[in-house]
Amino acid sequence: MSLLVSDLRLRWRSLLGWTVAVVLLSALVASFYKSIAGDPAFEDIYGSLPESLEALLGGADLASPVGYLSSQMYAFFMPALLLVYAIGRSTSTLAGEEEDHTLDLLLAQPISRTALYVQKVGGVASGIAVLAIAVAVPVIALADWSELKVPAANLWAATAQLFAFVLFLGMLAMTVSASIGRRAAGVGVAAGLAFVTYLLDGFGKSIEWLEPWRVLTPWYWYDIDEALSESMPWTSFAVLLGATLITGALGLWGFNRRNLRS
Amino acid sequence: MSTDAPEIVLEMRGVTVMYGSARGIEDVSLSVPAGQVTGLLGPSGSGKTTLLRAVLDLVHPQQGSIDIVTTSSKDRRARANVAYLPGDLSLPGRLTGKALLRRFSAAGGGLDPTRVESLTERLGVDLARPVGTLSKGNRQKVGLVLAFAKNARVLLLDEPTSGLDPLLQREFAALVYEAVNAGAAVVLSSHVMSELEDLADRVAVLREGRLVAVETIDQLRARARQRIRIRTVDANATDACRDSLARLPGVDAHAADAVIDATVTGEVDRIIKALAEHSVQSIESVGGELDEVLLDFYSDERYAPKVGE
């Protein structure tokens, strides 16, 4: 565990910067709700879009708190932002240190690669958790003033979904980069997959022959509407975490068997 | 202390590491005794670094086994007995020396705090500054603190003196002696003999990934070719001298005017005896380079790694 603490100490400034940025952005988007909710013109514009495009943009009605939170924050903007952090962080931690030649000396100490890997994953996961919480806190804090009122339980459910979703793609980036020893490989695969599956899931909502493929995308299991309007979608959460575990185990295997670059 | 043979603290048996199709090291067997400096010599790309990294399990051998003291190198605990100074030392630049030491302790580095303190003072390292802002020489000092503060049984030092100024090289030599006297085994790699000549007790020579010789420095000296310049009293004596030298095996002699330049492999005794019957004015040893022994190891077909084995 102590290396995890060392890693957090090494990177707390970066995480602090990200947290401040996410809090400010979330507060900004939340405070816009007040002006949009009272203006029917926005709804007219949204309603006039073709159905498929609307679905791709997150859909739902903009004037309700749930619809607004979903379309303006949770459906795309915040996951995309957190993915930038997660992919960058998880590829720089093992593959990045290997490329910077600083991993050698660390692994020359009596620590197993498995222990190192697990602590690195712990570092990435805790960073993502902090940012996922940072999205929700301003929404709750500003609720009375902004009139963007959603039950706290639903917001925490959305937070859990966001966390699990971003963690899965971050884990994928870590697995690929640590198994190859190249930062860029992890960034490319995870970012590429996030983008392609976003389109697949979005178009799958309105294009019939694509629909069955949606279950293969992480975006399908990132069930934000259910979390915000109903209750915690445990099945989706479990699927995302399960996929994360399987991906992580593959990465551990790949990292353990490799000859590290000097 | 008994007079028994020193304890073997690092034992490599038939170790082969391949990177894809490229060669790493092949079938290397080497016993490293405690209380000695073992030099690891070979040109760039001969496998020195790969050998050291195999001991640390940074690369996994496809064949063979490595034991450190009594623990297999595959077991993480084996590395509690090993200190390492990489040849191309890179440290996380944003960390201060202090934070760096904490980080390695967090990984189980087992640094001895009093040793850290005395080494820091002795080498004149500033541990308060981020290591990225230090000069190359000062970064290397931080690396030396990391390696020598561990009180390890086995020290693996990969081309440690590159980047050190002469004053620091002397300090480094003192550190190596102290470690060896305290019973550690030091493995020192280099691509030049002169770096090892004064420090190493034995030298293991690598050529194209294979160990071609493990010899003591004295054995290597005995192999070294020596150059001798002989001046004779007149031209007749010159010819006579050259003729009798030319008859000796392992001697190469060339004459010009009243000077003979001879190259001798092994002992010069034979030359002195052969010259005794001639009118010699002076004998001058032009010196023999240990480096030349290495050139033999690298170029001589007898030491060429056998292909297709």
Contacts between the chains, C-beta under 8 A, distances in Angstrom:
chain1	res1	chain2	res2	distance
A	2	B	105	8.0
A	2	B	106	3.9
A	2	B	107	8.0
A	3	B	103	7.5
A	3	B	106	4.7
A	3	B	107	5.5
A	5	B	106	7.0
A	6	B	102	6.6
A	6	B	103	4.6
A	6	B	106	4.5
A	9	B	99	7.3
A	10	B	92	7.0
A	10	B	94	7.3
A	10	B	95	6.8
A	10	B	99	7.8
A	10	B	103	7.5
A	97	B	92	7.8
A	100	B	90	6.0
A	100	B	92	7.5
A	101	B	86	7.5
A	101	B	88	6.3
A	101	B	90	3.7
A	102	B	90	5.2
A	102	B	91	6.3
A	102	B	92	5.2
A	104	B	53	7.4
A	104	B	56	7.8
A	104	B	58	5.9
A	104	B	84	7.8
A	104	B	86	5.5
A	105	B	84	6.6
A	105	B	86	6.1
A	105	B	89	7.7
A	105	B	90	8.0
A	105	B	91	7.5
A	105	B	104	7.4
A	105	B	146	7.2
A	106	B	103	7.6
A	106	B	104	7.2
A	106	B	107	5.5
A	107	B	56	7.2
A	107	B	57	7.9
A	107	B	58	6.0
A	108	B	56	4.8
A	108	B	58	7.2
A	108	B	79	6.2
A	108	B	82	6.9
A	108	B	84	4.0
A	108	B	86	8.0
A	109	B	79	6.1
A	109	B	104	5.9
A	109	B	107	3.9
A	109	B	108	5.1
A	109	B	109	4.6
A	109	B	110	7.8
A	110	B	76	5.1
A	110	B	77	5.6
A	110	B	78	7.5
A	110	B	79	4.3
A	110	B	80	4.2
A	110	B	107	7.8
A	110	B	108	4.3
A	110	B	109	8.0
A	110	B	110	7.3
A	111	B	76	6.2
A	111	B	79	8.0
A	111	B	107	4.5
A	111	B	108	5.2
A	112	B	76	4.2
A	115	B	76	7.8
A	116	B	107	7.6
A	257	B	60	7.2
A	259	B	17	7.3
A	259	B	19	6.2
A	259	B	58	7.4
A	259	B	59	3.9
A	259	B	60	6.2
A	260	B	53	7.6
A	260	B	58	4.7
A	260	B	59	6.7
A	262	B	49	5.8
A	262	B	50	8.0
A	262	B	53	6.3
A	262	B	58	7.6
A	262	B	86	7.7
A	262	B	88	7.3
